[in-house]
Amino acid sequence: MMKFLFMMIFLIPLCFMKNMFWMVQMVLLLMMFLFMNKNMMMMNFFDLGYMMFCDYLSYGLIILSIWISIMMIMSSENLYKENYYVNFFLFNVVFLLIMLYLTFSVSNLFMFYLFFEGSLIPTLLLIVGWGYQPERIQAGMYLLFYTLFVSLPMLMGIFFIYEEINSMIMYFFKFFDFNYYILYISMIMAFLVKMPMYFVHLWLPKAHVEAPVSGSMILAGIMLKLGGYGLLRVMMMFQEMNLKLNYIWVTISLMGGFYISLKCFCQVDIKSLIAYSSVAHMSIVICGIMIMNYWGFMGSYIMMIGHGLCSSGMFCLANIMYERLHSRSLYINKGMMNFMPSMSLWWFLLMSSNMAAPPSLNLMGEISLINSLISWSWLSMIMLMLISFFSAGYSLYLYSFTQHGKYYSGLYSYYMGVSREYLILMLHWLPLNMMILKIDYSMMWMF
């Protein structure tokens, strides 16, 4: 695991050299394939050491992080063309990737906390430095304060756990079961805000709308998954506590997921709509983790990977249209089928994956999550039906609104999609729909 860390650290000087924009991307691509070809033992933990370890959960999320970072560089070609602080942008992306890589691979809970919070800084710089509107400062503050407000109690909780069991290695947590209400709340609230859970989700749409395309991609693709990863890791310690209190989180998430799905129909900003749909998807993931059964854990993991690819691809599409029309309004982005018929196909493919149509990973994740939720309580079926139905509803609403209709009369110059854009979209869609062929690996990581 250390060799990949060094590879990323030594990539930093390359970011500050002239005309190395695509070179950085190629090195990351090389690293991605080296990491994929690691000799994976069929064991619960492999590469287990004092500092770093890897299991299927970390493995999938690290690969997703590297992949999304490659796509971020690829979709930000505008910065390269205009030479808009491009070296610092590359440094920011590589630094963020280092933070994410370490978050997913360290075995020490305190180190995990450190990198979990550390990934906030480059994201903030992305939003504030390369965002489009003046409100980006406010969005950055939202992101910072929502996350930091709940992370201090978590730090206290980590110190308390160390005081109790004299170890912070995550591997040992399964031997302990803490039965303290305040510890439970302080440890999981940081992750629930990061997910985000309904009621503490307001920072997400704001951050997405103000962020540049790369910021939106990493936010939707990886940052939300940090919360899910953290929950999956610490839930081992709070089994008894969670059985007492899980109905609270499940109820909030199911009701919130339904309400957010309705809220998606009120959005006029494309990015805002995609961001709210992320909240709806993540609410089901929270339910799957909270009820603590096998189907739920598996489903939430698959859903996180699927949503990371799908949501990131949709933000790419929104940006492709923004680069041409300089607006994200649904009223101006109409009739796109006239101008970009091929792009229309990609809109449809990614929208269909977003509404969990086969053969996407989202479908597999949703089936597992629905299975687990109904085995927990048949009453949850009502909300699940509504969330699934409206999920298809707002995806089709977004598709038909942007692709059909009379195009904006103020449009005076336009250019079709370029091969780079189609490549980005294909690299989002292919893994999203091909990985279902090897779904058995995703369903095995707990053994």
C-alpha positions as CSV (number, residue, x, y, z in Angstrom):
1,M,0.0,0.0,0.0
2,M,2.9,2.3,0.7
3,K,4.3,2.1,-2.8
4,F,1.1,3.8,-4.2
5,L,1.4,6.5,-1.6
6,F,4.9,7.3,-2.7
7,M,3.9,7.2,-6.3
8,M,1.3,9.9,-5.6
9,I,3.7,12.0,-3.5
10,F,6.4,11.9,-6.2
11,L,3.7,13.0,-8.7
12,I,3.4,16.4,-7.0
13,P,6.6,18.0,-8.6
14,L,5.2,16.9,-12.0
15,C,2.1,19.1,-11.3
16,F,4.2,22.2,-11.3
17,M,6.1,21.6,-14.5
18,K,5.1,23.2,-17.8
19,N,2.7,21.3,-20.1
20,M,2.3,18.3,-17.8
21,F,-1.5,18.4,-17.6
22,W,-2.1,15.2,-19.5
23,M,1.0,13.6,-18.1
24,V,-0.4,13.7,-14.6
25,Q,-3.5,12.1,-15.8
26,M,-1.6,9.3,-17.5
27,V,0.5,8.6,-14.4
28,L,-2.7,8.3,-12.4
29,L,-4.1,6.0,-15.0
30,L,-1.0,3.8,-14.8
31,M,-1.3,3.8,-11.0
32,M,-5.0,2.8,-11.3
33,F,-4.1,-0.3,-13.4
34,L,-1.2,-1.2,-11.1
35,F,-3.6,-1.0,-8.1
36,M,-6.2,-3.1,-9.9
37,N,-3.6,-5.8,-10.6
38,K,-2.6,-6.1,-7.0
39,N,-2.4,-9.7,-6.0
40,M,-5.6,-9.8,-4.0
41,M,-5.8,-12.7,-1.6
42,M,-9.3,-14.0,-0.9
43,M,-9.0,-13.0,2.7
44,N,-10.9,-10.6,5.0
45,F,-7.9,-8.3,5.3
46,F,-4.9,-8.3,3.1
47,D,-1.8,-6.1,3.3
48,L,-2.6,-5.9,7.0
49,G,0.1,-4.0,8.9
50,Y,0.5,-1.5,11.7
51,M,-0.1,1.5,9.5
52,M,-2.2,0.4,6.5
53,F,-4.5,-2.4,5.5
54,C,-6.8,-3.2,2.7
55,D,-9.9,-5.3,2.4
56,Y,-12.6,-5.3,-0.3
57,L,-14.3,-2.3,1.2
58,S,-11.2,-0.1,1.0
59,Y,-10.1,-1.7,-2.3
60,G,-13.3,-0.7,-4.2
61,L,-13.4,2.8,-2.8
62,I,-9.7,3.5,-3.5
63,I,-10.1,2.4,-7.1
64,L,-13.2,4.7,-7.3
65,S,-11.1,7.6,-5.9
66,I,-8.3,7.2,-8.4
67,W,-10.8,6.8,-11.3
68,I,-12.8,9.9,-10.4
69,S,-9.5,11.9,-10.0
70,I,-8.6,10.9,-13.6
71,M,-12.0,12.0,-14.8
72,M,-11.7,15.3,-12.9
73,I,-8.5,16.2,-14.8
74,M,-10.0,15.1,-18.0
75,S,-13.2,17.2,-17.6
76,S,-11.3,20.3,-16.6
77,E,-9.6,20.9,-20.0
78,N,-11.0,24.5,-20.0
79,L,-8.7,25.4,-17.1
80,Y,-5.8,24.0,-19.2
81,K,-6.8,26.0,-22.3
82,E,-7.2,29.3,-20.4
83,N,-4.2,28.5,-18.2
84,Y,-6.3,29.3,-15.1
85,Y,-3.9,28.4,-12.2
86,V,-3.6,25.0,-13.8
87,N,-0.6,23.8,-11.9
88,F,-2.1,24.6,-8.5
89,F,-5.3,22.8,-9.7
90,L,-3.3,19.6,-10.5
91,F,-1.6,19.8,-7.1
92,N,-4.9,20.2,-5.5
93,V,-6.4,17.1,-7.2
94,V,-3.3,15.0,-6.4
95,F,-3.3,16.2,-2.8
96,L,-7.0,15.4,-2.4
97,L,-6.3,11.9,-3.9
98,I,-3.5,11.3,-1.3
99,M,-5.9,12.3,1.5
100,L,-8.6,10.0,0.2
101,Y,-6.2,7.1,-0.4
102,L,-5.0,7.4,3.2
103,T,-8.5,7.8,4.6
104,F,-9.6,4.5,3.0
105,S,-6.4,2.6,3.8
106,V,-5.2,3.5,7.3
107,S,-5.9,1.0,10.1
108,N,-5.8,3.5,13.0
109,L,-9.0,5.3,13.8
110,F,-7.3,8.5,14.8
111,M,-5.4,8.6,11.5
112,F,-8.6,7.9,9.7
113,Y,-10.2,11.0,11.5
114,L,-7.2,13.1,10.5
115,F,-7.4,12.3,6.8
116,F,-11.2,12.3,6.9
117,E,-11.1,15.9,7.9
118,G,-7.9,16.7,5.8
119,S,-9.8,15.9,2.6
120,L,-12.0,18.9,3.4
121,I,-9.2,21.5,2.8
122,P,-8.5,20.7,-0.9
123,T,-12.3,20.4,-1.6
124,L,-12.8,23.8,-0.1
125,L,-10.0,25.2,-2.2
126,L,-11.6,23.7,-5.3
127,I,-14.9,25.3,-4.6
128,V,-13.6,28.7,-3.5
129,G,-10.8,28.9,-6.1
130,W,-12.4,27.5,-9.2
131,G,-16.1,28.0,-8.5
132,Y,-18.3,30.1,-10.9
133,Q,-20.5,32.3,-8.7
134,P,-19.8,34.8,-5.9
135,E,-21.9,32.7,-3.5
136,R,-19.1,30.1,-3.5
137,I,-17.6,31.6,-0.3
138,Q,-20.9,31.0,1.5
139,A,-21.0,27.5,0.1
140,G,-17.5,26.8,1.3
141,M,-18.5,28.1,4.8
142,Y,-21.5,25.8,4.8
143,L,-19.3,22.8,3.9
144,L,-16.7,23.7,6.5
145,F,-19.0,24.4,9.4
146,Y,-21.5,21.6,8.9
147,T,-18.6,19.1,8.8
148,L,-16.4,20.6,11.6
149,F,-19.3,21.2,14.0
150,V,-19.9,17.5,14.4
151,S,-16.3,16.3,14.0
152,L,-15.0,17.7,17.3
153,P,-17.4,15.4,19.4
154,M,-16.1,12.5,17.2
155,L,-12.5,13.3,18.1
156,M,-13.5,13.2,21.8
157,G,-15.2,9.9,21.2
158,I,-12.1,8.5,19.6
159,F,-10.0,9.5,22.6
160,F,-12.5,7.9,24.9
161,I,-12.4,4.6,22.9
162,Y,-8.6,4.6,23.1
163,E,-8.8,5.2,26.9
164,E,-11.2,2.2,27.2
165,I,-9.6,-0.4,25.0
166,N,-5.9,0.9,24.6
167,S,-6.0,0.4,20.8
168,M,-7.3,2.3,17.8
169,I,-6.7,-0.4,15.2
170,M,-10.0,-0.9,13.4
171,Y,-9.5,-4.6,13.1
172,F,-9.9,-5.1,16.9
173,F,-13.2,-3.2,17.1
174,K,-15.3,-6.3,16.4
175,F,-14.3,-7.7,19.9
176,F,-15.9,-4.7,21.7
177,D,-19.4,-3.5,22.1
178,F,-19.9,-0.1,23.7
179,N,-23.2,0.8,25.3
180,Y,-23.0,4.6,25.8
181,Y,-25.5,6.9,24.2
182,I,-23.3,10.0,24.0
183,L,-20.4,8.1,22.5
184,Y,-22.7,6.5,20.0
185,I,-24.1,9.8,18.9
186,S,-20.8,11.6,18.8
187,M,-19.1,8.8,16.8
188,I,-21.8,8.6,14.1
189,M,-23.1,12.1,13.6
190,A,-19.9,13.2,11.8
191,F,-20.5,10.4,9.2
192,L,-24.3,11.2,8.9
193,V,-23.5,14.8,8.1
194,K,-21.0,13.7,5.5
195,M,-23.4,11.3,3.9
196,P,-25.5,13.5,4.2
197,M,-28.6,12.5,6.2
198,Y,-31.8,14.5,5.7
199,F,-31.9,17.5,8.1
200,V,-28.1,17.9,7.9
201,H,-28.0,17.9,4.1
202,L,-28.2,21.6,3.3
203,W,-24.5,22.1,2.7
204,L,-24.5,19.6,-0.2
205,P,-26.7,21.3,-2.8
206,K,-25.1,24.6,-2.0
207,A,-21.6,23.2,-2.4
208,H,-22.5,21.4,-5.6
209,V,-24.1,24.4,-7.3
210,E,-21.1,26.6,-6.6
211,A,-18.4,24.1,-7.2
212,P,-16.6,23.7,-10.6
213,V,-17.1,20.4,-12.4
214,S,-14.1,18.8,-10.8
215,G,-15.4,19.8,-7.3
216,S,-18.8,18.4,-8.0
217,M,-17.4,15.2,-9.3
218,I,-15.2,14.5,-6.3
219,L,-18.0,15.6,-3.9
220,A,-20.6,13.3,-5.4
221,G,-18.2,10.6,-6.3
222,I,-16.1,10.2,-3.1
223,M,-16.8,12.7,-0.4
224,L,-20.3,11.3,0.3
225,K,-18.8,7.8,0.4
226,L,-16.4,8.8,3.3
227,G,-19.5,8.9,5.5
228,G,-20.6,5.5,4.5
229,Y,-17.2,4.0,4.8
230,G,-16.8,5.5,8.3
231,L,-20.2,4.1,9.4
232,L,-19.4,0.6,8.1
233,R,-16.1,0.7,10.0
234,V,-17.4,1.9,13.4
235,M,-20.8,0.2,13.5
236,M,-19.0,-3.0,14.6
237,M,-18.5,-1.3,18.0
238,F,-22.1,-0.2,18.5
239,Q,-24.1,-3.3,17.7
240,E,-26.2,-3.2,20.9
241,M,-26.6,0.5,20.8
242,N,-27.7,0.5,17.2
243,L,-30.3,-2.2,17.7
244,K,-31.9,0.2,20.3
245,L,-31.7,3.3,18.2
246,N,-31.6,2.3,14.5
247,Y,-35.3,3.0,14.0
248,I,-34.7,6.7,14.4
249,W,-32.1,6.9,11.6
250,V,-34.1,4.6,9.3
251,T,-37.3,6.6,9.8
252,I,-35.6,10.0,9.2
253,S,-33.8,8.6,6.1
254,L,-36.9,7.0,4.6
255,M,-39.1,10.1,5.2
256,G,-36.3,12.4,4.1
257,G,-35.6,10.4,1.0
258,F,-39.2,10.6,0.0
259,Y,-39.4,14.4,0.7
260,I,-36.2,15.1,-1.2
261,S,-37.4,13.1,-4.2
262,L,-40.4,15.4,-4.3
263,K,-38.1,18.4,-3.9
264,C,-36.2,17.3,-7.0
265,F,-39.3,18.1,-9.1
266,C,-39.2,21.7,-7.9
267,Q,-35.6,22.4,-9.0
268,V,-34.8,24.6,-11.9
269,D,-31.0,24.3,-11.6
270,I,-29.7,21.1,-13.2
271,K,-26.8,20.8,-10.8
272,S,-29.1,21.3,-7.8
273,L,-31.5,18.6,-9.1
274,I,-28.6,16.1,-9.4
275,A,-27.3,17.1,-5.9
276,Y,-30.7,16.5,-4.3
277,S,-31.0,13.1,-6.1
278,S,-27.7,12.2,-4.4
279,V,-29.3,12.9,-1.0
280,A,-32.2,10.7,-1.9
281,H,-29.9,7.8,-2.9
282,M,-27.7,8.2,0.2
283,S,-30.7,8.1,2.5
284,I,-31.4,4.5,1.4
285,V,-27.7,3.7,1.9
286,I,-27.9,5.0,5.5
287,C,-31.0,2.8,6.1
288,G,-29.0,-0.3,4.8
289,I,-26.1,0.4,7.1
290,M,-28.2,1.2,10.1
291,I,-30.3,-2.0,10.2
292,M,-27.1,-4.0,10.3
293,N,-27.8,-7.1,8.3
294,Y,-25.8,-8.7,5.6
295,W,-28.0,-7.6,2.7
296,G,-27.9,-4.0,4.0
297,F,-24.1,-3.9,4.3
298,M,-23.6,-5.4,0.8
299,G,-26.3,-3.2,-0.8
300,S,-25.0,0.0,0.7
301,Y,-21.4,-0.8,-0.5
302,I,-22.6,-1.6,-4.1
303,M,-24.9,1.5,-4.1
304,M,-22.0,3.7,-3.0
305,I,-19.8,2.6,-5.8
306,G,-22.6,2.8,-8.4
307,H,-23.8,6.2,-7.2
308,G,-20.2,7.5,-7.3
309,L,-19.8,6.7,-11.0
310,C,-23.4,7.6,-12.0
311,S,-23.6,11.0,-10.1
312,S,-20.1,12.0,-11.3
313,G,-21.1,11.3,-14.9
314,M,-24.3,13.3,-14.6
315,F,-22.3,16.3,-13.2
316,C,-20.1,16.0,-16.3
317,L,-23.1,16.2,-18.5
318,A,-24.4,19.2,-16.7
319,N,-21.0,20.9,-17.2
320,I,-20.8,20.0,-20.9
321,M,-24.1,22.0,-21.3
322,Y,-22.9,24.8,-19.0
323,E,-19.7,25.2,-21.1
324,R,-21.9,25.9,-24.2
325,L,-24.9,27.8,-22.8
326,H,-23.3,29.4,-19.7
327,S,-26.4,28.6,-17.8
328,R,-27.6,25.7,-15.6
329,S,-31.2,26.7,-15.8
330,L,-33.7,24.0,-17.0
331,Y,-35.6,26.8,-18.9
332,I,-32.6,27.7,-21.0
333,N,-31.1,24.2,-21.4
334,K,-34.0,22.9,-23.6
335,G,-34.2,21.1,-26.9
336,M,-30.6,19.9,-26.7
337,M,-31.5,16.9,-28.9
338,N,-31.4,19.3,-31.9
339,F,-27.8,20.3,-31.2
340,M,-26.2,17.2,-29.7
341,P,-28.2,14.1,-30.7
342,S,-25.3,11.8,-29.6
343,M,-25.0,13.5,-26.2
344,S,-28.7,12.8,-25.8
345,L,-27.9,9.1,-25.8
346,W,-25.4,9.6,-23.0
347,W,-28.0,11.6,-21.0
348,F,-30.4,8.8,-21.4
349,L,-27.9,6.1,-20.4
350,L,-26.8,7.9,-17.3
351,M,-30.3,8.8,-16.3
352,S,-31.4,5.2,-16.7
353,S,-28.6,4.1,-14.4
354,N,-29.6,6.8,-11.9
355,M,-33.1,5.4,-11.7
356,A,-31.6,1.9,-11.2
357,A,-32.4,0.3,-14.5
358,P,-30.5,-2.9,-15.3
359,P,-27.7,-3.7,-15.8
360,S,-26.3,-0.9,-13.6
361,L,-24.7,-1.3,-10.2
362,N,-27.4,0.9,-8.8
363,L,-30.0,-1.8,-9.5
364,M,-28.1,-4.4,-7.7
365,G,-27.5,-2.1,-4.7
366,E,-31.2,-1.1,-4.6
367,I,-32.4,-4.7,-4.8
368,S,-30.1,-5.6,-1.9
369,L,-31.2,-2.6,0.1
370,I,-34.9,-3.1,-0.5
371,N,-34.4,-6.8,0.5
372,S,-32.7,-5.8,3.8
373,L,-35.2,-3.0,4.6
374,I,-38.3,-5.2,4.1
375,S,-36.8,-8.0,6.2
376,W,-36.4,-5.4,8.9
377,S,-39.9,-4.1,8.7
378,W,-42.6,-4.6,6.0
379,L,-43.9,-1.0,6.7
380,S,-40.7,0.4,5.1
381,M,-42.1,-1.0,1.8
382,I,-44.5,2.0,1.4
383,M,-41.7,4.6,1.5
384,L,-39.4,2.5,-0.6
385,M,-42.0,2.2,-3.4
386,L,-42.5,6.0,-3.3
387,I,-38.7,6.7,-3.4
388,S,-38.1,4.2,-6.2
389,F,-41.0,5.6,-8.2
390,F,-40.1,9.2,-7.8
391,S,-36.4,8.4,-8.5
392,A,-37.5,7.3,-12.0
393,G,-39.8,10.3,-12.1
394,Y,-37.2,13.0,-11.6
395,S,-34.6,11.3,-13.8
396,L,-37.1,11.3,-16.7
397,Y,-38.1,14.8,-15.8
398,L,-34.5,16.0,-16.1
399,Y,-34.0,14.1,-19.3
400,S,-37.1,15.2,-21.1
401,F,-36.8,18.8,-19.9
402,T,-33.2,19.2,-21.2
403,Q,-33.5,17.1,-24.4
404,H,-36.9,18.0,-25.7
405,G,-38.8,21.2,-26.2
406,K,-38.2,24.4,-28.1
407,Y,-34.6,25.6,-27.7
408,Y,-33.6,28.9,-26.3
409,S,-34.0,31.8,-28.8
410,G,-31.0,33.7,-27.5
411,L,-28.7,30.9,-28.6
412,Y,-26.4,32.2,-31.3
413,S,-23.3,30.0,-31.5
414,Y,-22.9,26.3,-30.5
415,Y,-20.5,23.4,-31.0
416,M,-21.1,19.7,-30.9
417,G,-19.6,17.3,-28.3
418,V,-15.9,16.6,-28.7
419,S,-14.3,13.1,-28.4
420,R,-12.8,13.9,-25.0
421,E,-16.3,14.5,-23.5
422,Y,-17.7,11.3,-25.0
423,L,-14.7,9.4,-23.6
424,I,-15.3,10.8,-20.1
425,L,-19.0,9.7,-20.3
426,M,-18.1,6.3,-21.6
427,L,-15.5,5.8,-18.8
428,H,-18.2,6.6,-16.3
429,W,-20.9,4.4,-17.8
430,L,-18.9,1.3,-18.8
431,P,-17.6,0.4,-15.3
432,L,-21.0,1.3,-13.8
433,N,-22.8,-1.3,-16.1
434,M,-20.1,-3.9,-16.6
435,M,-19.2,-4.4,-13.0
436,I,-22.5,-6.2,-12.4
437,L,-20.9,-9.2,-14.2
438,K,-18.5,-9.6,-11.3
439,I,-21.0,-8.6,-8.6
440,D,-19.9,-11.7,-6.5
441,Y,-16.7,-9.8,-5.4
442,S,-18.8,-6.9,-4.1
443,M,-21.1,-9.2,-2.2
444,M,-18.2,-11.0,-0.4
445,W,-16.2,-8.4,1.4
446,M,-17.5,-9.2,4.8
447,F,-16.4,-12.8,4.9
